[in-house]
Amino acid sequence: MQFALLLLPIMVLSGGSIDIANVYWARQQLQNAADTAAVSSVTVNSPASVAAAAMLGDGEISEGKTDALNLFNANIQNLTGIDSLVANATVAKSGLNINSQVSFTANIKLSFLPLVGMTDWTVTGASQGASNLAPYIDFYMLLDNTPSMGIAATQAGINQMVALTQYNASYPASLNTYINSGNTQCAFACHDLSASPNDFYALAATYNIPKRIDVVRLATQNLTSTAKSSEVSANEFRMAIYTFGSSAQSIGLTQIAQLSSNLSSVSTQANAIDVMSVPYNGYNNDQMTDFDGVLSSINTVITAPGDGSNPNAPKKVVFMVTDGVADAYYPATCSQSVLGAGRCQEPINVADCTAIKNRGIQIAVLYTTYYPLTTNGWYNGTVAPWASQIPVNMQQCASPGLYFEVSPTDGIQQAMTALFVQVLQNVRLAK
């Protein structure tokens, strides 16, 4: 009789333990499914991410909700013993952020506790996921193509150019005349039209000596491929290319390739990047590097930057490659060498860069070291006294973390790629 009286409580306790274990296991499976759905629905290339990248504003993403619920249901399709399952999902975009939430309510059938009137057990759960959109970015490549960028690209090339730019009986008479006029021991392949085709520009080509501008051209083209392969979203990047002018008669911001997401087209147009030509030696008192004018102009060209959350609000980056020395008519503002008639040679004016950065535009600087031409009297007497200030100003011009210096013997192409990667890291982390 005592056993009979205790049998029901024993069955309830034993069976209840089994029911509770089953409830715990079932809820854990539901929670796992919710966790997976919340996280997976906002990963790169998920329907939510693709849809969010095309949205011009914030809001819920219906494609993400559908995907999250499909993921949830797929992960519980073999789960049995559940009644009245209700699952909800919300996926929404806010700026560069995509947030998801998946929740559920379910009744778990009981096997033993119905003996005491409990037929099921209600469980609930929720999970959240989040990811960041890769921001849309417009790159404005600002490439110094002034005569100083005609320097040979390597130390060996520099040495060869110095050796070649001396009188040689085998040279055409026009080239020897050009050399005898004072253009001797020059590491620069100046494109002097008055001596062309027997100028130093042609001399470098004859001896297959790559100039720094040649390396910059190739590096720019390769960078378009790097950018394309780095895109997370379609048409995430746009690029434009500008130089300081095709000739000394047309100094100023000059468009080589207009802003475009067709990076293959930009690469093709980059073939036009070349060293600035001059009509004759000493033209315009050799004032051909007007940083004040070029930086002011590009600041006007670049529209207001956005937060990068959609194609109509891209972030803006000026990607500048230069040796950092101005040579222009700055009679009132020159900080260093005033050479007469208002001609000024000085490091880049940091204030020009600050004006751009104050608008929320980032500046990435690749400083191609201004080479110390110790065989050149002009360099020794004019630039050498303040040459140490050139990299200081260039670094101050750059946005934090976006400065790179490369010497003639280093790889400009590798440096441009490294700086581009650093730009992406900085911009993508700046949420």
C-alpha positions as CSV (number, residue, x, y, z in Angstrom):
1,M,0.0,0.0,0.0
2,Q,2.8,2.4,0.8
3,F,4.5,1.6,-2.5
4,A,1.3,2.2,-4.4
5,L,0.9,5.6,-2.6
6,L,4.5,6.5,-3.5
7,L,4.5,5.3,-7.1
8,L,2.8,8.3,-8.6
9,P,5.1,10.8,-6.9
10,I,8.1,8.7,-7.9
11,M,6.9,8.6,-11.5
12,V,6.3,12.3,-11.6
13,L,9.7,13.1,-10.2
14,S,11.6,10.6,-12.4
15,G,9.6,11.5,-15.5
16,G,9.6,15.2,-14.7
17,S,13.4,15.1,-14.7
18,I,13.3,13.6,-18.1
19,D,10.8,16.2,-19.3
20,I,12.9,19.0,-18.0
21,A,16.0,17.7,-19.6
22,N,14.1,17.4,-22.9
23,V,12.8,21.0,-22.5
24,Y,16.4,22.2,-21.9
25,W,17.7,20.4,-24.9
26,A,14.9,21.6,-27.2
27,R,15.3,25.2,-26.1
28,Q,19.1,25.0,-26.7
29,Q,18.5,23.8,-30.2
30,L,16.1,26.7,-30.8
31,Q,18.6,29.1,-29.3
32,N,21.4,27.8,-31.5
33,A,19.2,28.2,-34.5
34,A,18.4,31.8,-33.5
35,D,22.1,32.6,-33.0
36,T,23.1,31.2,-36.4
37,A,20.3,33.0,-38.1
38,A,21.0,36.4,-36.5
39,V,24.7,36.2,-37.3
40,S,24.6,34.6,-40.7
41,S,21.9,37.0,-42.0
42,V,24.2,40.0,-41.8
43,T,27.5,38.5,-43.1
44,V,29.3,39.8,-46.1
45,N,27.4,39.0,-49.4
46,S,24.3,38.0,-47.4
47,P,20.9,39.2,-48.9
48,A,20.8,41.8,-46.2
49,S,24.2,43.2,-46.9
50,V,23.6,43.3,-50.6
51,A,20.3,45.1,-50.2
52,A,21.7,47.5,-47.5
53,A,24.6,48.5,-49.9
54,A,22.0,49.7,-52.4
55,M,19.8,51.5,-49.9
56,L,20.1,55.3,-49.9
57,G,18.9,55.7,-46.4
58,D,18.3,53.8,-43.1
59,G,15.5,51.3,-42.5
60,E,14.4,47.7,-42.2
61,I,15.6,45.2,-44.8
62,S,12.9,42.8,-45.9
63,E,15.4,40.6,-47.7
64,G,17.3,40.2,-44.4
65,K,14.2,39.3,-42.5
66,T,13.2,36.6,-45.0
67,D,16.8,35.2,-45.0
68,A,17.0,35.1,-41.2
69,L,13.7,33.2,-40.8
70,N,14.7,30.8,-43.6
71,L,18.0,30.2,-41.8
72,F,16.2,29.7,-38.4
73,N,13.7,27.2,-39.9
74,A,16.4,25.3,-41.8
75,N,18.3,24.7,-38.5
76,I,15.3,23.3,-36.6
77,Q,13.6,21.2,-39.4
78,N,14.4,17.9,-37.6
79,L,13.5,19.1,-34.2
80,T,10.4,17.3,-32.9
81,G,8.0,17.6,-29.9
82,I,7.3,21.4,-30.4
83,D,3.9,23.0,-30.6
84,S,3.0,26.6,-31.4
85,L,6.4,27.8,-32.5
86,V,6.5,31.5,-33.4
87,A,9.7,33.0,-34.7
88,N,10.3,36.7,-35.6
89,A,13.2,38.5,-37.2
90,T,14.1,42.1,-37.7
91,V,17.1,43.2,-39.9
92,A,17.7,46.9,-40.3
93,K,20.3,49.3,-41.6
94,S,21.6,52.3,-39.6
95,G,24.4,54.2,-41.3
96,L,27.1,51.7,-42.0
97,N,25.7,49.3,-39.4
98,I,23.4,46.3,-40.1
99,N,21.7,44.9,-37.0
100,S,19.6,41.8,-36.8
101,Q,17.4,40.2,-34.1
102,V,15.8,36.8,-34.1
103,S,13.4,35.7,-31.4
104,F,11.2,32.7,-30.8
105,T,8.5,31.4,-28.5
106,A,7.6,27.7,-28.5
107,N,5.7,25.2,-26.4
108,I,7.6,21.9,-25.7
109,K,5.4,18.8,-25.3
110,L,5.8,17.0,-22.0
111,S,5.6,13.2,-21.6
112,F,5.4,12.6,-17.9
113,L,4.3,15.8,-16.3
114,P,0.8,15.6,-17.9
115,L,0.2,13.2,-14.9
116,V,-0.1,16.3,-12.8
117,G,-1.8,18.5,-15.4
118,M,1.2,20.0,-17.2
119,T,1.0,19.2,-20.9
120,D,3.6,21.5,-22.3
121,W,6.4,24.0,-21.3
122,T,6.7,27.4,-22.9
123,V,10.3,28.6,-23.8
124,T,11.5,31.8,-25.3
125,G,14.8,33.1,-26.6
126,A,16.4,35.8,-28.7
127,S,19.7,36.5,-30.4
128,Q,21.3,39.5,-32.0
129,G,23.8,40.0,-34.8
130,A,25.6,43.0,-36.2
131,S,28.0,43.8,-39.0
132,N,29.4,46.9,-40.8
133,L,29.0,47.8,-44.4
134,A,32.1,48.4,-46.4
135,P,31.9,52.1,-47.0
136,Y,31.7,53.7,-50.4
137,I,34.9,55.7,-51.1
138,D,35.9,58.1,-53.8
139,F,39.6,58.3,-54.4
140,Y,41.1,61.4,-56.0
141,M,44.6,60.5,-57.2
142,L,46.7,63.7,-57.2
143,L,50.0,63.0,-59.0
144,D,52.9,65.4,-59.1
145,N,54.1,65.3,-62.7
146,T,56.3,68.4,-62.6
147,P,59.8,68.3,-64.0
148,S,61.3,67.1,-60.7
149,M,59.3,63.9,-61.1
150,G,61.4,63.3,-64.3
151,I,64.2,62.1,-62.0
152,A,65.4,58.6,-62.7
153,A,63.5,56.1,-60.6
154,T,66.5,54.2,-59.2
155,Q,69.9,55.2,-57.9
156,A,71.5,53.4,-60.8
157,G,69.4,55.4,-63.2
158,I,70.3,58.6,-61.4
159,N,74.0,57.8,-61.7
160,Q,73.5,56.9,-65.4
161,M,71.7,60.1,-66.2
162,V,74.4,62.2,-64.5
163,A,77.0,60.4,-66.6
164,L,75.0,60.8,-69.8
165,T,74.2,64.5,-69.5
166,Q,77.6,65.6,-70.5
167,Y,79.1,66.4,-73.9
168,N,79.5,63.4,-76.1
169,A,80.7,63.5,-79.7
170,S,78.3,60.7,-80.6
171,Y,75.3,62.8,-79.6
172,P,73.2,64.8,-82.1
173,A,74.5,68.4,-82.4
174,S,71.2,69.8,-80.9
175,L,71.7,67.7,-77.7
176,N,75.3,68.8,-77.3
177,T,74.1,72.4,-77.8
178,Y,71.5,71.8,-75.1
179,I,74.1,70.3,-72.7
180,N,76.6,73.1,-73.4
181,S,74.0,75.7,-72.6
182,G,74.3,74.7,-68.9
183,N,72.3,71.5,-68.7
184,T,75.0,69.3,-67.4
185,Q,75.1,66.5,-64.8
186,C,71.3,66.4,-64.6
187,A,69.5,63.4,-63.1
188,F,66.2,64.8,-64.4
189,A,64.8,63.7,-67.7
190,C,63.4,67.2,-68.4
191,H,61.0,67.2,-71.4
192,D,62.3,70.4,-73.0
193,L,60.4,71.0,-76.3
194,S,63.0,73.4,-77.6
195,A,65.5,70.5,-77.7
196,S,63.1,67.7,-78.5
197,P,63.5,65.0,-79.7
198,N,67.1,65.3,-78.5
199,D,66.4,66.5,-74.9
200,F,67.1,64.6,-71.7
201,Y,63.5,63.1,-71.8
202,A,64.4,61.4,-75.1
203,L,67.9,60.5,-73.8
204,A,66.3,58.6,-70.9
205,A,64.0,56.8,-73.3
206,T,67.0,55.9,-75.6
207,Y,68.8,54.2,-72.7
208,N,65.6,52.7,-71.2
209,I,66.1,54.6,-67.9
210,P,62.7,54.6,-66.1
211,K,61.7,57.9,-64.6
212,R,59.9,58.3,-61.4
213,I,56.8,59.4,-63.2
214,D,56.9,56.2,-65.3
215,V,56.8,54.2,-62.1
216,V,54.0,56.3,-60.7
217,R,52.0,55.7,-63.9
218,L,52.4,51.9,-63.7
219,A,51.7,51.9,-59.9
220,T,48.5,53.9,-60.4
221,Q,47.3,51.4,-63.0
222,N,48.1,48.5,-60.8
223,L,46.3,50.3,-57.9
224,T,43.1,50.2,-59.9
225,S,43.4,46.4,-60.0
226,T,44.0,46.3,-56.3
227,A,41.0,48.5,-55.6
228,K,38.8,46.3,-57.8
229,S,39.9,43.1,-56.0
230,S,39.4,44.8,-52.6
231,E,35.8,45.7,-53.2
232,V,33.3,44.1,-50.9
233,S,30.2,45.7,-52.6
234,A,29.8,46.3,-56.3
235,N,31.1,49.7,-57.3
236,E,32.3,50.3,-53.8
237,F,35.2,52.5,-55.1
238,R,35.4,55.3,-57.6
239,M,38.6,56.8,-58.8
240,A,39.7,60.0,-60.5
241,I,43.2,61.0,-61.6
242,Y,44.6,64.5,-61.7
243,T,48.1,66.0,-62.4
244,F,49.7,69.4,-62.0
245,G,49.4,70.1,-65.8
246,S,50.5,68.5,-69.1
247,S,52.8,71.4,-70.0
248,A,54.3,74.5,-68.3
249,Q,52.0,76.6,-70.4
250,S,48.9,75.1,-68.8
251,I,50.0,74.7,-65.2
252,G,47.1,73.9,-62.8
253,L,44.9,71.0,-61.8
254,T,44.5,68.8,-64.8
255,Q,42.1,65.9,-65.1
256,I,43.5,62.7,-66.6
257,A,40.5,60.4,-65.7
258,Q,37.1,61.6,-64.4
259,L,35.6,60.1,-61.3
260,S,34.3,56.7,-62.2
261,S,33.5,53.2,-60.7
262,N,34.8,51.7,-64.0
263,L,38.3,51.1,-62.7
264,S,39.4,49.4,-65.9
265,S,38.6,52.6,-67.8
266,V,40.5,54.7,-65.3
267,S,43.5,52.4,-65.7
268,T,43.5,52.9,-69.5
269,Q,43.2,56.6,-69.2
270,A,46.2,56.6,-66.8
271,N,48.4,55.9,-69.8
272,A,48.3,59.7,-70.3
273,I,50.3,60.4,-67.1
274,D,53.6,61.8,-68.0
275,V,56.2,64.4,-66.9
276,M,55.2,68.0,-67.6
277,S,56.8,69.4,-70.8
278,V,58.5,72.9,-70.9
279,P,58.7,75.0,-74.1
280,Y,62.4,75.9,-73.3
281,N,64.9,75.9,-70.5
282,G,64.1,78.6,-67.9
283,Y,60.5,79.1,-69.1
284,N,58.4,81.1,-66.6
285,N,61.4,81.3,-64.3
286,D,61.0,77.5,-63.8
287,Q,57.9,78.1,-61.6
288,M,56.0,74.9,-62.3
289,T,55.0,73.4,-59.0
290,D,52.1,75.4,-57.7
291,F,50.8,73.4,-54.6
292,D,48.7,76.3,-53.4
293,G,46.8,76.5,-56.6
294,V,46.5,72.8,-57.2
295,L,45.3,71.9,-53.7
296,S,42.9,74.8,-53.7
297,S,41.5,73.6,-57.0
298,I,41.0,70.0,-56.0
299,N,39.3,71.2,-52.8
300,T,36.8,72.9,-55.0
301,V,36.4,69.9,-57.3
302,I,35.6,67.5,-54.4
303,T,32.0,67.6,-53.3
304,A,31.0,67.3,-49.6
305,P,32.0,63.9,-48.2
306,G,29.4,61.5,-46.8
307,D,29.5,58.7,-44.3
308,G,30.1,56.1,-47.0
309,S,26.8,54.3,-46.2
310,N,25.5,54.5,-49.8
311,P,26.6,55.3,-53.3
312,N,25.3,58.9,-53.0
313,A,27.2,59.6,-49.8
314,P,30.7,58.3,-50.3
315,K,33.7,59.1,-48.2
316,K,36.4,61.2,-49.9
317,V,40.1,60.5,-50.0
318,V,42.8,62.5,-51.7
319,F,45.7,60.1,-52.6
320,M,48.7,62.4,-53.2
321,V,52.0,61.3,-54.7
322,T,54.7,64.0,-54.7
323,D,58.2,65.0,-53.8
324,G,56.8,67.8,-51.7
325,V,58.7,70.9,-53.0
326,A,56.8,73.9,-54.3
327,D,58.3,76.1,-57.0
328,A,55.9,78.9,-57.8
329,Y,55.2,82.6,-57.7
330,Y,54.6,83.2,-54.0
331,P,56.2,86.6,-53.4
332,A,54.2,87.4,-50.2
333,T,54.0,84.0,-48.5
334,C,57.2,82.1,-49.2
335,S,58.6,80.4,-46.1
336,Q,62.0,79.5,-47.5
337,S,63.9,80.5,-50.7
338,V,62.8,83.6,-52.5
339,L,64.9,83.4,-55.7
340,G,64.0,86.8,-57.3
341,A,61.0,88.1,-59.2
342,G,58.7,86.5,-56.6
343,R,59.8,82.9,-57.4
344,C,59.6,80.7,-54.3
345,Q,60.9,77.3,-53.5
346,E,59.6,75.8,-50.2
347,P,58.1,72.6,-48.7
348,I,54.4,72.1,-49.2
349,N,52.3,74.6,-47.3
350,V,50.5,72.5,-44.6
351,A,47.7,75.0,-44.5
352,D,46.6,73.9,-48.0
353,C,46.1,70.4,-46.7
354,T,44.4,71.5,-43.5
355,A,41.7,73.3,-45.5
356,I,40.9,70.0,-47.2
357,K,41.0,67.9,-44.1
358,N,38.7,70.4,-42.3
359,R,35.9,69.4,-44.7
360,G,36.1,65.8,-43.5
361,I,38.2,64.7,-46.5
362,Q,41.1,62.4,-45.7
363,I,44.5,62.9,-47.3
364,A,46.8,59.9,-48.0
365,V,50.4,61.0,-48.8
366,L,53.1,59.0,-50.6
367,Y,56.1,61.2,-50.3
368,T,58.7,60.3,-52.9
369,T,61.9,61.5,-51.2
370,Y,63.3,64.7,-52.8
371,Y,66.6,63.3,-53.8
372,P,69.7,65.2,-52.6
373,L,71.5,66.1,-55.9
374,T,74.8,66.9,-54.3
375,T,76.5,67.3,-57.7
376,N,74.1,70.1,-58.5
377,G,74.9,73.6,-57.3
378,W,71.3,74.8,-57.4
379,Y,70.3,72.0,-55.0
380,N,73.2,72.6,-52.6
381,G,72.7,76.3,-52.4
382,T,68.9,76.5,-52.5
383,V,67.2,73.3,-51.3
384,A,69.7,71.7,-49.0
385,P,69.4,74.3,-46.2
386,W,65.7,73.3,-45.6
387,A,65.5,69.9,-47.2
388,S,64.9,68.3,-43.8
389,Q,61.6,70.2,-43.5
390,I,60.2,68.6,-46.6
391,P,59.2,65.2,-45.0
392,V,58.0,67.0,-41.9
393,N,55.5,69.1,-43.8
394,M,54.4,66.1,-45.9
395,Q,53.6,64.1,-42.8
396,Q,51.7,67.0,-41.4
397,C,49.7,67.2,-44.6
398,A,48.6,63.6,-44.3
399,S,45.7,62.4,-42.2
400,P,46.7,60.4,-39.2
401,G,48.2,57.0,-40.2
402,L,48.1,57.8,-43.9
403,Y,51.7,58.8,-44.6
404,F,54.3,56.8,-46.4
405,E,57.8,57.8,-47.6
406,V,59.6,56.0,-50.4
407,S,63.1,56.7,-51.6
408,P,64.2,56.3,-55.3
409,T,65.6,52.8,-54.5
410,D,62.4,51.6,-52.8
411,G,59.3,50.3,-54.6
412,I,56.8,53.0,-55.4
413,Q,54.3,50.4,-56.6
414,Q,54.5,48.4,-53.3
415,A,54.3,51.6,-51.3
416,M,51.2,52.8,-53.1
417,T,49.5,49.5,-52.5
418,A,50.5,49.5,-48.8
419,L,49.1,53.0,-48.4
420,F,45.9,52.1,-50.2
421,V,45.4,49.1,-47.8
422,Q,46.0,51.4,-44.9
423,V,43.4,53.9,-46.2
424,L,40.9,51.1,-46.3
425,Q,41.6,50.0,-42.8
426,N,41.4,53.5,-41.4
427,V,38.2,54.3,-43.3
428,R,36.4,51.0,-42.6
429,L,37.3,51.3,-38.8
430,A,36.0,54.8,-38.6
431,K,32.3,54.0,-37.9
